[in-house]
């Protein structure tokens, strides 16, 4: 089993009406420099989002959310931000902003497998709980 390494993560939030400060969690971004890992997973629950704002432009939200994993991957398709290092891209993505897509504060942890940890965080922080 690999030795645990530290990681940072933030929850991706959709804030359809910034002035109301209501949001739903729509994804997670995780950075693990020791494993050269920077990825985001999106799981937007449109029904929950429409409960906050029935007039939200879902297609615009999807478009903005889709850019986050592209920026994580880096390279030319991610534009100028994609040319930055993984750590710089992470910090750019999690920087505070007052837009429809926002990030939670950054949290830190330790894991043996960042892929599994990202999926676990998505289950805990984003996907609706399963009821027995």
Secondary structure, 3 states (H helix, E strand, C coil): CCCCEEEEEEEEEECCCHHHCCCEEEEEEEEEHHHCEEEEEECCCHHHHHHHCCCCCHHHHHHHHHHHHHHHHCCHHHCHHHHCCHHHHHHHHHCCCCCCEEECCCEEEEECCHHHHHHHHHHHHCCCCCCC
